[in-house]
Amino acid sequence: MRFSQLKNRLENDYGLVFVDARIREEDEIEEIALLEAGVEARDKVLYVAPSDTFFSWQKSRKGKLPEKRNMLLGLKKGREDEDDFSSCRGEIQSTGNIESYAVVSEMEILKTLQAANNILHEEKRTGTEMAELMALTMKANDLKEMIASVSVKLDNPIILIDSGFKILDVSSEDSIDDPIWIKNLERGYCSYEFIREVQKLEEKGPFPSNSTTFEVICRFSLYRKLCSKIFWKNHLVGYVILLEKNKAKEALAEAFLPYLGSAVCEMLQRSEKHRGIFGSQRENLLYELLHGGEEELIRIRMKNSRIEFPEKVVCLVVRPNEYLNSIHAAEFLKEQILRILPGSSYLKEKSQMVFIVRIQKDGKLKAEEEKRLLSLFHKGVEHMGISRPCANIMNLKEVYRQCIKLYRIRERLRVEDEIMYFEKYSFYVMISEMKERELFQFSHPALRTLREHDQAHNSELYETLCVFTRCRGHMIKAAELLSIHRNSLSYRISRILDLTGLDLQDDEEIFRLICGFKLEQYLRVSGSV
């Protein structure tokens, strides 16, 4: 272990007071020995001696090559204390052969020697046990097996949570007897008291920005918690928590938790169940919202992380084409879209990109935003779908599903280069939920009559009626879309009425016709008509 660590342990664990010290951070100690005159000092050994012995040893080294070594010295206690200290320091500085040193009272030298030996032996034993624990983590087949085996070795329960304080796993629920944590496991997230204690540590500092083990003490909890942060690409994704029921292996636990966090991170990356945690707290919350996480937990996490969403949003799902995915250009596309839609939240979901976007009162994007998004169809985007407006962020799962269904409709109807609004395509989404073989019975019978007539006479009455109903009976607009004269359109409409007996002044009839055309458009694409 490092000399500086040893000194800190001697001060903190054994209450020893150092009169003076100058220790280089990198100096390592592997052995402790008493210093005697004539001894050939060795590297990585901490030599302990009263000041008189040190002076004798120094005299025996006169004329020999300097040795850069570590010393722990004891000074005499009495009137000559100041003189002894000055002489000792002067001797160290004049010879230059002492790399690092620490000085205690001569009365404490034996206690210091014993304590230092105990710490070093404990450190070596911990090193052996660390190797055993590392082997356990490498042998584990899954997350539960990993933390359960480590928990048995450390004789304390282990709990894993994500960065938003949601509980991911526990070594064994049977080993938890703290009422607070029993309740935490039941509801799936940490208590507000624990979250606040962690936040207090962050606020008042110093709080580790790495995986160094730290402690959390909650007033209402039975046990002290030893915690270590789990990082992925320098990003906090969770915590390893050890409930310290048994203090016998405290030093081992403190040393091993950071390593366990790294092993847990690797296991989490291979888990489909936990893939949503590898993002920011906002991304983790979005993942929970999109996949229907527990509302109470989400609200608590939003409150504690101080994350807010706009009052009215839509879900925008963007699918890059295979080429963009193959060259890993999705990140560049994401940045482009976030520039077009500032203030939006983003989450990567398999092959699609999900954006939660603030919208106008009419539930649509601004015209300029839509125009700029449409330009991306020529830059590798194959689909964009926008949900209905969502006024309650807890309903995000529902609107996300709307976007997923839009993509299926896009493939069915072969929609290209268009931002698909759920409002426009909701009818197709509805009928897609029905059995296909039963759909045709709901089409208007007049459409079959017109189809058969067109096939027999090479006419276009079916298409004429489709355009006419879509234009809501507006003759001039319908004639323009059909590229025919208005008189020709009037003749066709008369012929349609003669063949079918339709009443085009009846709103119910028009509604049934519009639904029939949509049904047949949907079915014709699949070859069912």
C-alpha angles and dihedrals in degrees: 000000000000119000089233091055091049091052091050091050091049090052098042103035101032103027095235118163120217119213093199139349141179111182129169112224095229098051111119127205121205101159141021123215141167114255117235133176112274094018115145100228115226132211120265092017121121109217117208123200145143112257093255091057090047091054091050091050091049091053090050089056095055112131093013127112112276116259119212100221142151123249137191108193136191121215127210117257115228144058092319091054094106093048091048091050093049092047092048094050091044092052092050093049096044097053098040092204096112111090098187133354143180127196130210134170113284088237088063098045097098092043089050092049092051093045093048091050091050092051093048093048090048089050092052092047089049089052091056092047090046089057090051091050092049089053090052092053092049092051094050117111096201143007096268093051091048098053093037093056092046090047091056091050093049092041091226135096118259126208128189122208133174125238090271091056096253112147111244101178145335130215092233129341089209090066093058112093099155105110091216093055093041087059091044091056092048094055096035102238141073124272120261089244093059092046091050092050091054090048091050090054089052092048100048098032163176086148121166114258089193135048095283110140116256133177131241121195120191121194095225098041124091098221142047112246123223109203138186127187120239114220132192116188090343089306122120110240103162151318138264109220125194117194102216103222091143120039096189093099099035095126092048091048092050091050097044104042094079090053091047089053090056092048091048090051091055091049092048091054089060092049119093088195094061102033091110094070095071095090142067120296088261091052091048090051091048090052090053092046094049093047098042104258121182108291096218091052092047093050091050091048091048091050095047095045091043091231118155134182128207117270094244123032143155130214114240117194117194124189118198116209122254093264094057090048092048093056092042093240095140091101090058090048090051091055091050092053093046088054090052092045105034117194093028123137120231138206130173111226112185107286095352137073119225123203127184104210133193110233141193124261092266089062095246138104121260114271092245092049091051092048092052092047091051089057089064091069085076092050101059105291114129101179143017123182128182124198130217115279115281119209095177115056089207088069092061092110090062095051091043089057088052089060092048090053091049090061091055090051090048090057091044096050094032093233112183136186094004135115101233113218115201090223090062097045101034092108091059090047089053095051091044087068091061129080108269097223090058097050101077093066089067095059119104111264091224090070093062090050091053094045092053092046092051091051092049098043103027090240132142103225094126092056091042093056091044092055093041093055092044089055089050092241095307102150100196094048093046092049091052092051091049092045092230136118118270090242090055089052091051090052092050093049090051090050091050091052091049092051099043108022090228121169104218091185090065111094092203091053091050091049092052091048093051091049090047093053091049091048092051092045088055094045097042091058089059093044093246095125 
